[in-house]
Amino acid sequence: MKAADFSPKFRGFFTFERVFLLILLAAFIVRFLFLDLRLFHHDEAIHAWFSYRLLTEGTYTYDPVYHGPLLYYVTAGMFALFGDSDFIGRIVPAFLGTASVALVYPIWRLGYLGRNGALIAALFLALSPNMVYFSRFLRNDIFIVFFTMLLLVAVLYYLEGRQRRYILLAAVAAGLGMCCKENMPIVIGTFGFWLVVLLLRKKIVLQPGWWKDALLWAGGTACIMAVFYSSFGTQPEVVMTGWLDAISHWTSVHGQQRLGGPPYFYILLFLLYEVPILFFAMVGIGQYATSWNDRRRASSGQGQDIPASSPAGDGAPRPPSSPDDFGVVCARALAQLKGEAVPPREVAGRRSEGDRAGTALPCTSGRRQYEFAAFAIFWLAVSLLAYGYIGEKVPWLILHQLLPMIFVAAYMMPSKRAVLAVAASIFLVVMMVHVAFTPADINEPIVQVQNSEDLRMVMAWIDASDKKTAITGSHYWPMPWYYRGEGSKKISYLGSVTDPDYFAGGEYGVVISDYPAGFDAVPGYEHVLLNHSYWYSIYENRDRLAEYYFRRDGTIGSVKWNVFVLPETASASG
């Protein structure tokens, strides 16, 4: 008896939309699962504390040290709705990280990514260790990633039909992005420069009244920035001085290089966490170079015309007027919706001047993908150069280089290469699980001054004691966040006290002092040396880099606390 063939049913069930939804579901799960597994990072605790103060005291003033106001207003709103906690504080970053994956879909709908390419781009975004880690992290960078994606989608849709609603969407994306962090101008400048390039190459043309759209975008962006930076009109002077303060601060930080590193710093991070994406990006650049050379030869008459690739992104050549091309399908479907005569297939791919609204972007999907790849490569090059030059080298800035790299990696993704990309994603999954779901201190460069899990023991002692806790020295974060509101009554910050005999009377249940600058003994107290915060130390691993790459172990760099506990407090905590 012949076995039943389930392959047609299998292929029929896994349509593009269903596979995309599965990837989106995976992105959602890995971003929201155990969202408060790890303690807040040093910066997260500060961001959450400022948001809590904004909610409870109504106080906020822009300070470029802590970046733009949007994060604080959004987080304060979440605290007002759902209560203040680590989990609630990370919900918006996790949502924006998931939504960034979803925004790949409209780019595919326009034909700038092939079917396979769109799925691989979404998969890489969903599983990238850095994208996942910093989507579970209360910092501004995942906000920038989302608004960059939203701006990209708005610009592409505007170029398709010149509809003003997409100008408004672009203004919202740019304005809110500018309210997040001071590196958003790099994104806007990159996009703007490429639009000028398209104009000079006559890929797009200016339409009558174009300046009205430009003013609408600029005015909308400026208005959004004015609202947030002025704290909704309560501090209008910040609108005039904030940008000068930002330039002054970040220029000085660049010169100080307080967290410096070589220009290739982020390349090392790619090699640690994003090897498949880096590999396929190099393949994508090579594929683009081949396509560019073939097109150049064809235009000079040295070879045959180069057909557009199929919208499926499988690399199979089809003539530009193929009825399966994205532009042909759209043109015919649009005519049917309008009740007009359906254009013949051989001309359906050539939209009328009215439909084109002045844009000269390529109509066929293969050419769209080619042009989009050129932009993504340019975007990637600018990002690598900019962040390689900037003196502040911190792991979360890799996101702004990783995003364009993913689009470059997704260019020209035939089926065999797509299968290889899926298989290679196992590396991403392993590294993502390691960095995002290890409930302990990890020896990874992705970590930058993360608060140690040892602090849970300290907080257990503080909670068990019926006496106050004294913290001396300068390393007191994240305690203001974890002991906020009524909890603040349990902590006394005594940074100026350096004499251990001050605590000999047993007035405090727990006494904390810096190490090694503080004291290391208090009469009547038990002493424990614990990690306060930690980071990957190149100095501890430089003689065993190959071994470290595969084992991810070794000594971490750390700030330590001398913790002194009364015996009865230790017993009460268990």
NORZI-V674443 format. One line per field, one symbol per residue. phi: phi as a letter, one per 40 degrees, with the letter a starting at -180 (. if undefined). A space follows every 50 residues. Layout:
BEGIN
phi: ???
END
This chain:
BEGIN
phi: .ccccccccccccccdcccccccccccccccbcfcbdbddcdcdcccccc ccccccbgbabdbcdbgccddccccccccccbgbadccccccdccccccc ccccdcccdcgcbcdcccccccccccbddcccdccbacbcccccdccccc ccccccccccbfccccccccccccccccccacccdccccccccccccccc cgcbbcbdgdccccccccccccccccccccffgcbcccccbdcccccccc ccccccfcbcicdcdccccdccbbdccccccccccccccccccccccccc gcacccccccccgcgccbcdcdcccdccdcccccccccgccccdccbccb ccccccfgcbcdcccdcccccccdccccdccccccccccdccbbccccdc bcdccccccccfbcdccccccccccddcccccccccbccacbcbcccbfc ccccccccccccccccbcbbbbgbcbcccdccbbgcccccbbcbdccbcc cdbccgcbcbbbbcbccccbabdgbcbbbbccaaacbcccbccaccccdc cfbhcccacbbcbbbcdccccccg
END
